[in-house]
């Protein structure tokens, strides 16, 4: 009996051990009823990972946007059927059905690029005034208007880049640059925004500057500038008037250079915003710009000459002479100058080119050019007395003296 009871105890112990082992197996099976799922979204064509994708498990309540280098990781997911969905900008959403029956499941979701939406693109401008725009959207040239700060650009795909110049009266030019984006999801409208430049001061419109001489003539062709060429640089026109479209109020200096018959002049005028259509007049003095030069004339009388020699070399037998010379401007012969020269004399003349001849020898002449501030040389060789040429006043006097001496000698000899 003792042996029998011992055996029963052993049997009961074995049964307890088996029950214990069975319970342990049951607990282990219960702990493995959940697992984890990791997911990344990929481009269906290129296989590139879309790091900005949003990934959800079983609806929209359990979503992750993991970011670059990280997968969406869902923990404590019960074994069984689940749906993984993914979406990314520029791609069509997609989902896959999976069954979790193991501790971890890695499942990718492929997304296909969506066709860009064609949007009605609008421009919004600050400040909200009216004006014009021009530039490019994508490869297309665009122009148009905006009213009270808004205007239609045209139809363009979402994501098209635009670069526009904005213009409006009273403002400096501005710009609108950016990518056309949809205003509200699926509303079919896109927009970019821009800003005009600073407001401009009130301008004076159609302001004129006139140039007139004090004798009411116009120095046509005289060099002319307004504000050292910043506003105008050119010459005085035939009507003497330069008109500007618009000017910022302020001081404007008009300068006119000298030309033949007129002196230069300059004056500063103050233009106010209310001076629309006004004319400011610069008066130029009528004074011919006469600049002068000199010519040194040296006169000789040389025996053996039949006519006047200009710029000749006087020989040892030449003596100092004299003459009355005429200087006639080539471009105006009637405005001639005359000058008597005894031996050597300096003649001052306005700059220019002259025909020169000597009274009594009009059959020959020369030509000289007078330059400003310079001195020319002119040597004149006149025929001496023994040439039979025209007698000079000096020769007549010498003959009279010789005759007088001869007569006195005769009288004295007779009285002796």
Residue pairs with C-beta under 8 A, 6 or more apart in sequence:
32 103
33 78
33 79
34 76
34 77
34 78
34 79
35 77
35 79
35 100
35 102
35 103
35 104
35 105
36 73
36 74
36 75
36 76
36 77
36 103
36 104
36 105
37 57
37 73
37 74
37 77
37 82
37 84
37 98
37 100
37 104
37 105
37 106
37 107
38 71
38 72
38 73
38 74
38 104
38 105
38 106
38 107
39 55
39 71
39 72
39 74
39 84
39 86
39 106
39 107
39 108
39 109
40 49
40 50
40 53
40 55
40 66
40 71
40 72
40 108
40 109
41 49
41 50
41 53
41 55
41 86
41 88
41 91
41 108
41 109
41 110
41 111
42 48
42 49
42 50
42 108
42 109
42 110
42 111
43 49
43 50
43 91
43 110
43 111
43 113
44 110
44 111
44 112
45 112
45 113
50 86
50 88
50 91
50 111
51 66
51 67
51 68
51 69
52 65
52 67
52 88
52 89
53 65
53 86
53 87
53 88
53 91
53 109
53 111
54 63
54 64
54 65
54 86
54 87
54 88
55 63
55 64
55 65
55 66
55 72
55 84
55 85
55 86
55 109
56 62
56 63
56 64
56 84
56 85
56 86
57 63
57 74
57 77
57 82
57 83
57 84
58 82
58 83
59 83
62 74
64 72
64 73
64 74
66 72
66 73
71 106
77 100
78 100
79 100
79 101
80 99
80 100
80 101
81 97
81 98
81 99
82 97
82 98
82 99
82 100
83 95
83 96
83 97
83 98
84 95
84 96
84 97
84 98
84 107
84 109
85 93
85 94
85 95
85 109
86 93
86 94
86 95
86 109
86 111
87 93
87 94
87 111
88 111
90 113
90 114
90 116
91 111
91 112
91 113
91 114
92 111
92 112
92 113
92 114
93 111
94 109
94 110
94 111
94 112
95 109
96 107
96 109
98 105
98 107
116 157
116 158
116 159
117 157
117 158
117 182
117 188
118 155
118 156
118 157
118 158
119 155
119 156
119 157
119 158
119 180
119 182
119 188
119 189
119 190
120 152
120 155
120 188
120 189
120 190
121 137
121 152
121 153
121 154
121 155
121 156
121 160
121 162
121 180
121 189
121 190
121 191
121 192
122 150
122 151
122 152
122 153
122 189
122 190
122 191
123 133
123 144
123 146
123 150
123 151
123 152
123 153
123 164
123 176
123 191
123 192
123 193
123 194
124 149
124 150
124 191
124 192
124 193
124 194
125 131
125 146
125 149
125 150
125 151
125 166
125 168
125 174
125 176
125 193
125 194
125 195
125 196
126 149
126 193
126 194
126 195
126 196
127 149
127 171
127 196
128 148
128 149
128 150
129 148
129 149
129 168
129 170
129 171
129 196
130 145
130 146
130 147
130 148
130 168
131 145
131 146
131 166
131 167
131 168
131 169
131 171
131 196
132 143
132 144
132 145
132 146
132 166
132 167
132 168
133 142
133 143
133 144
133 145
133 146
133 151
133 153
133 164
133 165
133 166
133 167
133 176
133 194
134 141
134 142
134 143
134 144
134 164
134 165
135 141
135 142
135 162
135 163
135 164
135 165
135 176
136 142
136 162
136 163
136 164
137 153
137 154
137 156
137 160
137 161
137 162
137 163
137 164
137 180
138 156
138 157
138 160
138 161
138 162
140 154
140 156
142 153
142 154
142 162
142 164
144 151
144 152
144 153
144 154
145 151
146 166
153 162
153 164
153 180
153 192
156 162
156 180
156 190
157 180
158 180
158 181
158 182
158 190
159 179
159 180
159 181
160 179
160 180
161 178
161 179
161 180
162 176
162 177
162 178
162 179
162 180
162 192
163 175
163 176
163 177
164 175
164 176
164 177
164 192
164 194
165 173
165 174
165 175
166 173
166 174
166 175
166 176
166 194
166 195
166 196
167 173
168 196
170 199
170 200
171 196
171 197
171 198
171 199
171 200
172 196
172 197
172 198
172 199
172 200
173 196
173 197
174 194
174 195
174 196
174 197
175 194
175 195
176 192
176 193
176 194
176 195
177 192
177 194
178 192
178 193
179 192
180 190
180 191
180 192
181 190
181 191
181 192
182 188
182 189
182 190
183 189
183 190
183 191
200 248
201 248
201 249
201 273
202 249
202 273
203 246
203 247
203 248
203 249
203 273
204 246
204 247
204 248
204 249
204 271
204 272
204 273
204 274
204 275
204 276
204 278
205 245
205 246
205 276
205 277
206 243
206 244
206 245
206 246
206 276
206 277
207 243
207 244
207 246
207 247
207 271
207 275
207 276
207 277
207 278
207 279
207 280
208 241
208 242
208 243
208 244
208 278
208 279
208 280
209 226
209 232
209 241
209 242
209 243
209 244
209 252
209 254
209 269
209 279
209 280
209 281
209 282
210 240
210 241
210 242
210 279
210 280
210 281
210 282
211 218
211 219
211 222
211 224
211 236
211 240
211 241
211 254
211 256
211 281
211 282
211 284
212 218
212 240
212 281
212 282
212 283
212 284
213 219
213 262
213 283
213 284
213 285
213 286
214 283
214 284
214 285
214 286
215 286
217 286
218 236
218 238
218 239
218 240
219 236
219 240
219 256
219 259
219 261
219 262
219 284
220 235
220 236
220 237
220 238
220 240
221 235
221 236
221 259
222 235
222 236
222 256
222 257
222 258
222 259
222 262
222 264
222 284
223 234
223 235
223 256
223 257
223 259
224 232
224 233
224 234
224 235
224 236
224 242
224 254
224 255
224 256
224 257
225 232
225 233
225 254
225 255
226 232
226 233
226 242
226 244
226 252
226 253
226 254
226 255
227 252
227 253
228 253
228 255
231 244
231 247
231 252
232 242
232 244
234 242
236 256
241 279
247 271
249 271
249 272
249 273
250 270
250 271
251 268
251 269
251 270
251 271
252 268
252 269
252 270
252 271
252 280
253 266
253 267
253 268
253 269
254 266
254 267
254 268
254 269
254 280
254 282
255 264
255 265
255 266
256 264
256 265
256 266
256 282
256 284
257 264
258 264
258 289
259 289
260 288
260 289
261 286
261 288
261 289
262 284
262 285
262 286
262 287
262 288
262 289
263 284
263 285
263 286
263 287
263 289
264 284
265 282
265 283
265 284
265 285
266 282
267 282
269 280
271 278
271 280
290 350
291 350
291 351
291 372
291 373
292 348
292 349
292 350
292 351
292 370
292 372
292 373
293 348
293 349
293 351
293 370
293 371
293 372
293 373
293 374
293 375
293 376
294 346
294 347
294 348
294 349
294 370
294 374
294 375
294 376
295 346
295 347
295 349
295 368
295 370
295 375
295 376
295 377
295 378
296 344
296 345
296 346
296 347
296 375
296 376
296 377
296 378
297 325
297 339
297 341
297 344
297 345
297 346
297 347
297 378
297 379
297 380
298 343
298 344
298 377
298 378
298 379
298 380
299 320
299 321
299 322
299 323
299 341
299 342
299 343
299 344
299 380
299 382
300 314
300 318
300 319
300 320
300 321
300 379
300 380
300 381
300 382
301 318
301 319
301 320
301 321
301 381
301 382
301 383
301 384
301 385
301 392
301 394
302 309
302 312
302 314
302 315
302 317
302 318
302 319
302 381
302 382
302 383
302 384
303 317
303 318
303 384
303 385
303 386
303 387
304 317
304 384
304 386
304 387
305 381
305 382
305 383
305 384
305 387
305 389
306 383
306 387
306 389
307 361
307 363
307 364
307 383
307 389
308 358
308 361
308 364
308 380
308 381
308 382
308 383
309 380
309 381
310 356
310 364
310 365
310 366
310 378
310 379
310 380
310 381
311 366
311 377
311 378
311 379
312 379
312 381
313 379
314 379
314 381
318 381
318 384
319 384
320 342
320 343
320 344
321 343
321 380
321 382
321 392
321 394
322 340
322 341
322 342
322 343
322 392
322 393
322 394
323 340
323 341
323 358
323 359
323 360
323 380
323 382
324 338
324 339
324 340
324 341
324 358
324 359
324 360
325 338
325 339
325 340
325 341
325 347
325 356
325 357
325 358
325 359
325 380
326 336
326 337
326 338
326 356
326 357
326 358
326 359
327 336
327 337
327 338
327 339
327 347
327 349
327 354
327 355
327 356
327 368
328 334
328 335
328 336
328 337
328 354
328 355
328 356
328 357
329 335
329 336
329 350
329 352
329 353
329 354
330 352
330 353
330 354
330 355
330 367
331 352
331 353
333 355
337 347
337 349
338 359
339 345
339 347
341 347
346 375
349 370
350 370
351 370
351 371
351 372
352 369
352 370
353 367
353 368
353 369
353 370
354 367
354 368
354 369
354 370
355 365
355 366
355 367
356 365
356 366
356 367
356 368
356 378
357 364
357 365
357 366
358 380
358 382
360 390
360 392
361 382
361 390
366 378
368 376
368 378
369 376
370 376
382 392
383 389
383 390
385 391
385 392
385 395
385 398
